[in-house]
């Protein structure tokens, strides 16, 4: 069934999402930039891809409008409990993720299993994470890199959380690099004195992120009120 989709945020990602939505037979009824007034028309779902400093206010406002929301903005997840409460109280639905790429979601699952296997050899192998993105990306480390860290850390209790660029001794080092043109590469690395094991996901373009966001929009009505991670639609 064709959906009426409103895009809140119409930069490069918004335009990529529009292309995927149109290719799948949907209709884009609104394209809203940061300086535009909000008018979503008869949208069935809003896809929000803006900036970290705007996302939380946007989500609280969207919760009360009653239209289901897919949010691909990162850098705001510390406010997730309050956002989830807003959507639950408003009987509205939100699907969020640090990364809507199907390949990334599969890699995150593989990361959890690899970390479980490596835990037996935690004295031999030193884990770290590296992410590389284009220079326009504002948050560092990326939300996806943090998701990889969160999947690894439960198996390494001796590590005191994660630390950007290894600045804190005893924490999992997460290195962030900004280079153009790089849509996104994430590497989980286990290093020993004799070898190295790596799990790598490399995005060739933005299409994977855009397709995932549209897939979430297509299936969001399967969920009840509240905030739901994208993986619930993929692996439940």
N, C-alpha and C positions, 0 to 999 in steps of 0.2 A: 504494500500500500504506500502510495506517495505521501510524504510528510511535507508540511509547511515548516521550514526551518528559518529561524532568525539567528543571525550572526552578531554577537556582541564582541567587537574587536574585528577589524578588517584589514589587518596587516598581511604579511606574507602567509602566515598560517591560516588566517581567515579566508584568504583567497584560495589556498590549497584545499581547504575544507569545502568551499563552494564548488570547486571543480569536481571533487569526489561526490558530493551530494547530487549535483546535476547529472553526473554520469550514472548514478544509481536511480535516477528517475524522480528525485525529490525536487521541491520548489523552494527557492530561497526568497522569503518574503520581506526580509529586512537585513540591511548591512549597516551596522552602527559603529562609528568610530568614536574615539574618546570625547570629541567636542560636539557630538550629535545628541539631540534629544532622543529619549527612549520611546520608540514606537514599534512594537513587535507585531502589529497587525493581528492576524489570526494564526499566529505561530502555534504549532503543536509542540515544539521544543526549542529551547534557546541553547546555542553552543557558545560558551564564553571562553575566549582566548584573548586576554588583555595583558596586564602587567601585575607583578606581585603586590605592588602598593595599592592597587585598585581592586583586587579580586575579592577580598573579604567584604568590603562595603557593597560591592556588586552582588555578591551571593546573598547577603542578608536581605537586600532589596528584592532580588529575584525570588527568594523564598516566598515572600508575601504576595507576589503577583500570580502565583498558582500555576504557571507554566513550567513543566519539567525542564531541568537544566543539566547539560553536560559541560563540565569545566576542565579545561586542559591547562590552565594557568598553574604554575608551580610557585614555590616560595612562600606559601601561606598556611601550610598544614599544621603549624602550631596552634592555629585558631580553629582547627577542625571540630572539636567538641561543641563550640558555640555555634558554628555553622550548621552542624548536624541537628542541634536543638532547634534552630530556626526552621529548618525544613520539616522536622517532625511536628513541631507545633503548628505549622502552616499546612500540614497534610500534603506536602509537596515532595518531589523526588529530585535528588541530585546524584549524578554519577561523576566521580572524579578519579584522577590518576596522575602520578608523576610523569607518565608517558603512555599515550594511547596506542603505540605501535604494538601489534600482535607479536612481532618478533621479540620486542623488549619484554613483554609479559611472559613469554615462554622462557627467555633468558633469566628472568627473575626467579621463575620456578626452578630452573636448572641450578641457579646460584644457591638456593636454599639446600638442594640435595648435595651439591658439591661441598658446601660448608659442613654439612653433617658428616660426610665421608672424611674430610680433611681434619675434623676435630680430633680424631684419634692420633693424628700426627702433628698436633699443634706445637709441639716442642721443636719439630724439625722445620716446619714451614711458616714463614712470616707473611701474613696477608696484607694486601693493600689494594686500593681502588684508584683508578685514574679515569677522568672524563675529559673529552676534548669537544668544544663547541665553537660556533662562530662568535665573532667579537661582539655582536649585538646582544647576545644572551646576557641578561642582567644578574641572575642569581648564580652564586658559586658557593659550594658545589651545586651541580644540577639536582633537581628533585629526584631524578632517576638514579643518580649516584648514591643519594641518601637511601633510596629504596634498596639498592644492592647492599649497602652497609647494614640496614635494618634486617635483611635476610641472613646476613653472615654473623652478626654480633651475638645472637643467642647461643651460638655454638662455640664462642670464644669468651667465656666469662672473665678471663684474665685481662681483657681489654676494657678500658674505661670509656666506652662510647667511641665516637669517631672525631677526628680532628682535621681541619682543612690544612692541606699541604704539610701534614705531619708536625704541626707546631706544638702539640702537646704530647710529651712522653707517656707511653703506656696506653695510648689511644690508637685506634685504627686509622692510619693515614689515608686521606682522600685527597688526591691531587686534581686540581682544576686548571685546565689550559684553554686559552681562547685563541683560535686561529681561523682565518678565512681561506676558502669557503669550506666549512665542516658542519654538516647538519647535526652530527652527534656520534661520538664513539665512546663506549664504556668498556673498561677492562677491569676484571677482577683477577688479581695476580697473587699466586702463592709462590714464594721464593725460598729456596733452601741453598745450602752451600754447594749442592751438586746438580740441581736442576730447577726448572721453573714450570709452573702450570698456570695457564691463562684461560679465562672465559671471556670472550670478546663479542660485543654486539656493535656493528657498524651500520649506521643509517646512510643509504646512498642519496636520499632526498627526503622531502617532507611528506611524501605521499602516504607512507605507512602511518604517520601520526594522524593525518587527515582522515584516512580510511577508518581507523579505529574510532575516532570521534563520531563519525557518521554511523558506524555499526552500533555504538552506544546509544545514539539518538534513536535508532530503529528499534532497540530492544528495551529502552528505559521503562516502558509501560509494564514490563514484566515484574517490576520491583514495587515494593510498598513505600510509604512515606519515609523520609530520612535521607541520610547520605550513604552512598554505597560505592565501594571501590570497583573499578572497571573489571577487575579479575573475577568478581562475583558473577558477571555475565558470561565469562569465558570458561571458568573452571568449576562452577557450582555443580 
